[in-house]
Each structure stands twice: as structure tokens, then as C-alpha cells.
Amino acid sequence: MKPLDDDTAGCVHYFSAYGLSPNQYKWIAQNRHKAFPSVCPAPTPSMVDFVVIFTHDVAFYNVTMPNAIHVEKNGFSDWTPLTTVDTALMNASDANKSHHEYVWVFHTNRGAFDPAKFSSRRRPLYSKSETNTLGSRGGFRTVMDALTYIESNATNP
């Protein structure tokens, strides 16, 4: 996948997203900075303000949780702000063609996000579902809905 460009100059709020379909990931990489310049993928876990979880044809998020971060002895980690759908659970092309898209947005205090301790019982600030009547448009709408919520309802850190 194409790495995200460093277009974080206008960022105010940072997020980490899990369970993205390939089309959703592509939309964020190509269009997020134009449509939502103040809402950006977090450069590090300590910068995360919002956790966004996407599911496809599944109306619950406990199977798509933040991944634990593995850090090697030299200090390099495998953390990434955008994580696609787990292909062991769902084929990537099936995620792009799902009939129902779901998104949940959670707030976390900057500096306090620990993916390994994120609870499936946590209550979201925002949730939305979209129906894909024509194939893949619901995936883009859920991304835009989540980022719109973050941009319009977030408080400054």
C-alpha cells in the first residue's frame, strides 16, 4: 500500500483507524487532506485523539480492535495509524463489496492511547451505518461521516 504523504501541516485532531477496506484506505490516502485538512492519521500512538473502527457486514466491533504494538530491541515499532481489514477474517475484496458498512468513533486523551488496553466494552461517541446499494459507496460515506464527526465535534486537545 502507498504510504501516507506528510501533509500534516494543518492537523489539529489525530486519529487511528482499524478495519479499513482497501477502498477506504485508498480514499483516506488520496482525499483526506483535501476534504479534512485538520483531521489526520496520528504519527505516533501518543498523538491519537480518536480511535475509529470500521466493520463490513458485521454490526459489532469487538472482532476489529486496535492491534497491540510490537517494539523491537532497537526501538522500531510496527504501529501504523491506518490498519486494513484482517484478511484472516475477511477477504479484502469482500470488504470492498460488503452490503453494510459500520463505523464507531471513540475519544481518547492525547498521550493515553494504548491499543493493547482498548476495551470492547468501551462506549463510542459516535456510530453510523451505511448500506451499499450500488457496491462500494457506503465505505466512502462511513469514512467521511467519521471524519466529519471528528472535525465538527472535537474539542482542542
C-alpha positions in Angstrom: 0.0 0.0 0.0 1.1 3.5 -0.7 2.5 5.3 2.4 0.7 8.4 3.5 2.2 11.7 2.4 3.5 14.1 5.0 0.6 16.5 4.7 0.0 17.1 8.4 0.8 20.9 8.5 -2.8 21.9 9.3 -3.6 18.9 11.7 -5.4 19.7 14.9 -7.0 16.3 15.6 -5.4 12.9 15.1 -6.9 9.5 14.7 -6.1 5.9 14.3 -8.4 3.7 12.2 -8.9 -0.1 12.2 -10.7 -2.4 9.9 -10.5 -0.3 6.8 -11.4 -1.8 3.4 -8.8 -1.3 0.7 -11.1 1.3 -0.9 -11.4 3.2 2.4 -7.7 3.1 2.9 -7.1 4.4 -0.6 -9.7 7.2 -0.1 -8.0 8.4 3.1 -4.6 8.3 1.5 -5.7 10.2 -1.6 -8.5 12.5 -0.4 -8.4 13.1 3.3 -6.0 16.0 3.2 -8.3 17.9 0.7 -11.6 17.2 2.5 -10.4 17.2 6.1 -7.1 19.0 6.5 -7.4 19.4 10.3 -8.1 15.6 10.9 -5.1 13.5 10.3 -3.8 10.0 10.9 -1.7 10.1 14.0 2.1 10.0 13.5 2.6 8.1 16.8 0.3 6.3 19.3 0.9 9.2 21.8 -0.8 11.6 19.3 -4.0 9.7 19.0 -7.1 11.7 19.9 -9.7 9.4 18.3 -9.9 5.7 17.5 -12.1 4.8 14.6 -13.3 1.3 14.0 -14.8 0.1 10.7 -16.6 -3.2 10.1 -18.2 -4.7 7.0 -21.4 -6.7 7.1 -20.9 -7.1 10.9 -22.8 -4.8 13.2 -20.4 -5.1 16.2 -16.8 -4.0 16.5 -15.3 -6.5 19.0 -13.7 -8.5 16.2 -12.0 -5.4 14.8 -10.0 -4.0 17.7 -6.8 -1.9 17.9 -3.7 -4.1 17.3 -1.1 -4.4 20.0 2.2 -2.6 19.2 5.3 -4.7 18.9 8.6 -2.8 19.6 11.9 -4.4 18.7 15.2 -4.1 20.7 16.3 -1.1 18.5 13.1 0.8 19.3 11.3 0.4 16.0 7.7 -0.5 16.2 5.1 -1.9 13.9 2.4 0.7 14.7 0.5 2.3 11.9 -2.3 4.8 12.2 -4.3 3.0 9.4 -5.0 -0.7 9.6 -6.9 -2.6 6.9 -9.3 -5.4 7.5 -7.9 -8.6 8.9 -7.6 -10.8 5.8 -7.7 -13.9 8.1 -11.3 -13.0 8.9 -12.5 -11.4 5.7 -11.2 -11.3 2.1 -10.1 -7.7 1.2 -12.3 -7.8 -2.0 -15.3 -8.9 0.1 -14.7 -5.9 2.4 -14.8 -3.6 -0.7 -18.1 -5.3 -1.8 -19.9 -5.5 1.6 -23.6 -4.7 1.8 -23.4 -2.8 5.1 -20.7 -0.5 6.4 -20.4 0.4 10.1 -18.2 2.9 11.8 -17.6 3.7 15.5 -15.6 6.7 16.8 -14.1 6.7 20.3 -12.3 9.6 22.1 -9.0 9.1 23.9 -6.9 11.6 25.7 -3.8 12.5 23.8 -0.9 10.5 25.2 -3.1 7.9 26.8 -3.9 5.6 23.9 -2.7 2.1 24.4 -4.0 -0.3 21.7 -3.4 -3.4 23.9 -5.7 -2.0 26.6 -8.6 -0.8 24.4 -11.8 -2.4 25.7 -14.5 -3.9 23.5 -16.9 -2.7 26.2 -16.0 0.9 25.6 -18.9 3.2 24.5 -18.4 5.1 21.3 -19.1 8.8 21.0 -20.4 8.3 17.5 -21.6 5.4 15.4 -23.2 5.1 11.9 -24.1 2.5 9.4 -24.4 2.8 5.6 -26.0 0.5 3.1 -24.1 -0.2 -0.1 -26.9 -0.4 -2.6 -24.5 0.1 -5.5 -21.4 -1.7 -4.3 -18.8 0.5 -2.7 -20.2 3.9 -2.0 -21.1 3.2 1.6 -17.4 2.7 2.5 -16.5 6.2 1.5 -19.6 7.6 3.2 -18.6 6.0 6.5 -15.1 7.4 6.3 -16.5 10.9 5.6 -19.1 10.6 8.3 -16.4 9.6 10.9 -14.0 12.4 9.9 -16.9 14.9 9.7 -17.9 14.0 13.3 -14.3 14.4 14.5 -13.8 17.7 12.7 -17.1 19.2 13.9 -17.4 17.8 17.4 -13.9 17.5 18.7 -12.5 19.8 21.4 -9.0 21.1 21.1 -6.5 18.8 22.9 
